Amino acid sequence: MNKNAYQKYKTTSVQSASREKILLMLYEGAIKFTKLAIKAIEEKKIADRGMNIGRAFDIIMELNNTLDHKVGGDVAVQLEQLYMFMMEQYTKANISGTVEPLQANLKLLNTLYDGWVQAVEKLKTENADKKVG
């Protein structure tokens, strides 16, 4: 598949994705870029480290910016605190060139991702039950 066709496919898949799917895709991206940043630090590739930390940081900032405090209540407040902590960790990792802050973020990202996967599955099940009943 040529690059242009692949890009169109990716764009279409994002545009047609549900809000839940987009949320999971954002987490998947943050996880991927955090892992790539860890690898870049281990391989002493400073430019790659900065680029990948920047991408992961931007995703977390977008997740933070889209929190709905009216609907989310305490959960939104807690997520905001986590996202702020994670952005600080990305900054710390980029300045220090150490993997520990990235490893902490990766652990958080995986935990959050798993929780959202379960929540999305529960939502799908509840919606399917409503359609049947």
LUMSETI-73464 format. One record per residue (C-alpha): x, y, z; residue number from 1; residue in three letters. Coordinates in pm, whole numbers, padded with zeros to 5 digits. Each point is the difference from the previous one (the first is absolute). Layout:
N
      xx      yy      zz   nr  rest
       X       Y       Z  NUM   Ala
...
This chain:
133
      xx      yy      zz   nr  rest
   00000   00000   00000    1   Met
   00153   00335  -00093    2   Asn
   00048   00264   00266    3   Lys
  -00271   00232  -00134    4   Asn
  -00262  -00276  -00002    5   Ala
   00102  -00104   00352    6   Tyr
  -00031   00360   00121    7   Gln
  -00350   00025  -00150    8   Lys
  -00093  -00328   00169    9   Tyr
   00127   00125   00337   10   Lys
  -00181   00332  -00039   11   Thr
  -00326  -00175  -00091   12   Thr
   00032  -00247   00288   13   Ser
   00046   00286   00247   14   Val
  -00282   00209  -00147   15   Gln
  -00243  -00290   00012   16   Ser
   00104  -00124   00346   17   Ala
  -00222   00034   00304   18   Ser
   00104   00230   00285   19   Arg
   00091  -00307   00203   20   Glu
   00218  -00140  -00280   21   Lys
   00177   00336  -00041   22   Ile
   00070   00008   00375   23   Leu
   00157  -00347  -00018   24   Leu
   00198   00100  -00310   25   Met
   00140   00303   00185   26   Leu
   00111  -00219   00289   27   Tyr
   00155  -00249  -00244   28   Glu
   00192   00287  -00161   29   Gly
   00124   00132   00334   30   Ala
   00114  -00351   00098   31   Ile
   00177  -00048  -00334   32   Lys
   00181   00335   00013   33   Phe
   00099  -00050   00365   34   Thr
   00153  -00339  -00087   35   Lys
   00181   00156  -00297   36   Leu
   00132   00278   00226   37   Ala
   00133  -00259   00248   38   Ile
   00171  -00183  -00288   39   Lys
   00147   00329  -00127   40   Ala
   00145   00077   00345   41   Ile
   00150  -00347   00023   42   Glu
   00153   00043  -00346   43   Glu
   00114   00357   00082   44   Lys
  -00200   00146  -00289   45   Lys
  -00075   00346   00136   46   Ile
  -00204   00129  -00296   47   Ala
  -00220  -00313  -00001   48   Asp
  -00043   00030   00377   49   Arg
  -00124   00358  -00032   50   Gly
  -00228  -00074  -00294   51   Met
  -00167  -00300   00164   52   Asn
  -00034   00166   00339   53   Ile
  -00154   00299  -00178   54   Gly
  -00256  -00217  -00176   55   Arg
  -00096  -00185   00319   56   Ala
  -00017   00332   00188   57   Phe
  -00230   00147  -00267   58   Asp
  -00235  -00299   00024   59   Ile
  -00023   00030   00378   60   Ile
  -00058   00375  -00032   61   Met
  -00282  -00069  -00248   62   Glu
  -00154  -00256   00235   63   Leu
   00019   00257   00280   64   Asn
  -00149   00277  -00216   65   Asn
  -00299  -00214  -00093   66   Thr
  -00099  -00092   00355   67   Leu
  -00360   00093   00070   68   Asp
  -00010   00107   00365   69   His
  -00379   00051  -00004   70   Lys
  -00062  -00362  -00101   71   Val
   00311  -00162   00149   72   Gly
  -00010   00155   00346   73   Gly
   00258  -00151   00237   74   Asp
   00129  -00240  -00267   75   Val
   00082   00292  -00229   76   Ala
   00182   00177   00285   77   Val
   00203  -00313   00078   78   Gln
   00083  -00056  -00369   79   Leu
   00106   00364  -00031   80   Glu
   00238  -00043   00295   81   Gln
   00141  -00318  -00155   82   Leu
   00044   00164  -00340   83   Tyr
   00176   00300   00157   84   Met
   00232  -00236   00188   85   Phe
   00072  -00189  -00323   86   Met
   00080   00319  -00191   87   Met
   00245   00093   00278   88   Glu
   00157  -00347  -00030   89   Gln
   00042   00039  -00377   90   Tyr
   00166   00337   00052   91   Thr
   00227  -00145   00269   92   Lys
   00098  -00292  -00227   93   Ala
   00075   00231  -00291   94   Asn
   00218   00230   00210   95   Ile
   00182  -00272   00194   96   Ser
   00020  -00264  -00270   97   Gly
  -00100  -00269   00252   98   Thr
  -00251  -00279  -00058   99   Val
  -00150  -00014   00352  100   Glu
  -00261   00274  -00055  101   Pro
  -00100  -00166  -00328  102   Leu
  -00029  -00339   00164  103   Gln
  -00228   00154   00265  104   Ala
  -00216   00150  -00276  105   Asn
  -00008  -00326  -00193  106   Leu
  -00129  -00181   00308  107   Lys
  -00273   00263   00047  108   Leu
  -00091  -00003  -00370  109   Leu
  -00036  -00379  -00006  110   Asn
  -00217   00005   00313  111   Thr
  -00222   00278  -00140  112   Leu
  -00021  -00170  -00339  113   Tyr
  -00106  -00331   00156  114   Asp
  -00263   00181   00206  115   Gly
  -00140   00179  -00306  116   Trp
  -00008  -00324  -00201  117   Val
  -00210  -00158   00276  118   Gln
  -00226   00307   00019  119   Ala
  -00054   00000  -00378  120   Val
  -00080  -00372   00003  121   Glu
  -00248   00051   00286  122   Lys
  -00162   00286  -00192  123   Leu
  -00032  -00216  -00313  124   Lys
  -00157  -00281   00203  125   Thr
  -00248   00237   00167  126   Glu
  -00093   00155  -00335  127   Asn
  -00045  -00345  -00157  128   Ala
  -00224  -00102   00291  129   Asp
  -00213   00312  -00050  130   Lys
  -00045  -00078  -00371  131   Lys
  -00103  -00360   00076  132   Val
  -00237   00091   00284  133   Gly
